[in-house]
Amino acid sequence: MNHQNQAPWMEIKILTLHQCRDSKNLKKSALRYALISLTLTKDVIISVSENDSHIFSTASLDLRKIAPKTLRPIAGMERMQRELKEPNQLSLFATMMDSDVMILQYFVFKLAPLVRPDLGKMLSTKSALFATDDIYNRPLTPIVIKYVIEGTPDIIRVKELILNNWIKAKYENGSPRFGELTHYVSHWMGFAFWTPEKKFNIGEHVKIKGSESGFTTETQLTVYMNELSTKPYEKYKSPWELIIVPNIVRERFADRTPRSAVIINFHHCLTDGFGLLTLMSKISSSVVGSGVESKSPEKKVLARQQKISLGGICKGVYFLLRAPYDFISYMIVKVDPTKYNSWHLPEAELEKEWTISPATEHISSELVKEIKNCYGVSFNAVILAAFTGSIRNVMLCHPTKKVPDFIRVSVPVPVSSHPGKLRNVWYRLNFLHFDEFECECQFYEVK
């Protein structure tokens, strides 16, 4: 391979590939979210360009701190595929390198307390994937949710609750239970660590947001949540905040009972949904001020469990027979998704601006229940059908591009044995098909 006409280059070793963005222009391609080490190998070549402003983000090494010049990969996943010839060789290649990063991670884990005692604990493997995000400049994986409650919570009382139930919560051995809430993310030796804030101030994390008019509409609240979804977290502070928005006006309802919104803005490197639920369970009843005890709903048998038909059995057999083919297809398609889906644009064609909508227009839960009972499916199945159906409807409005036979979607699935602390604990399932057969089963119009 000729390197004479290229910019000065260094060789690094790809250890784990989490996501691949490819492009015909190799200089603009990006292998993102990759765990790498500085061991000199000839697996992948990275060029150093003085005039290129693109930042090559990684999960284990902050290359911007290692070299003053930014890095651009010139060898993408498709080149590795061509050189390795066979998909099974590619899998073996990645598996062998996984062991390397585990050895390096263990070495850094043991070395950190001796060399960098100012650092806290190392982020867990799955949390480290989210820590590859540019948390303090342009975060891409925040968790922004809201609770709408009656009345207006006392901000001082809320701060006391969080201090006592989150910040000061400890295990029996005296160690902090949610210590990450007072630590920010820093990097050393290419790995992410929790570093204690120099002076933790609860007022920097728990806030109240008012309005010039004295009230906030639901539309304004949605716009504000959009802004939070792309807002950088404050540097050298733990990436989370709880914001109280008083005097919410619910435009859809005649009821004008005073309400407030409690907005939770956590970066995903802190925890997953179950961890966030654990946190909220510590303060939710006190914040709402309700003395009503929650009752466990009676377990109901789903209609789909009652209707065991020949068609349902055939679909189950069809799924089992098709699963191996789907898996092999996924392994092939993921190398170059642009070849099979014209809606999947190469990175060079992507626009910098993007739109995030954390909330849709109101959908009646009673309507969803009516649909699920009619078709004998679950509540989530109806929501998924509405979501995928809306995507397909958008595609049908653009005749220049056809609706693809399938779309690759990753779905995180929580596990039952969650430790009940701030962790990312989940598995990821990859689904392929978006074809006419499934459209007949899944796409329902929900207004």
Buried (B, 14 or more C-beta within 10 A) or exposed (E): EEEEEBBEBBBBBBBBBEBBBBBEEBBBBBBBBBBBBBEEBEBBBBBBBEEBEBBBBBBBBBBBEEEEBBBBBBBBBBBBBEEBEEBEEBEEBBEEBEEBBBEBBEEBBEEBEEEBEEBBBBBBBBBBBBBBBEBBEEBBBBBBBBEEBEEBBEBEEBBBBBBEBBBEBEEEEEEBBBBBBBBBBBBBBBBBBBBBBEEBEBEEBBBBEEBEEEBBBBEBBBEBBBEBBBBEBEEEBBBBBBBBBBBBBBEEEEEEEEBBBBBBBBBBBBBBBBBBEBBBEBBBBBBBEEEEEEEEEEEEEEBBEEEEEEEEEEEEEEEEEEEEEBEEBBBEBBBBBBEBBEBBBBBBEEEEEEEEEBBEEEEEEEEBEEBBBEBBBBBEBBBBBBEBBBBBEEBEEEEEEEBBEBBBEEEEEEEEEBEEBBBBBBEEEEBBBBEEEBBEEBBBEBE
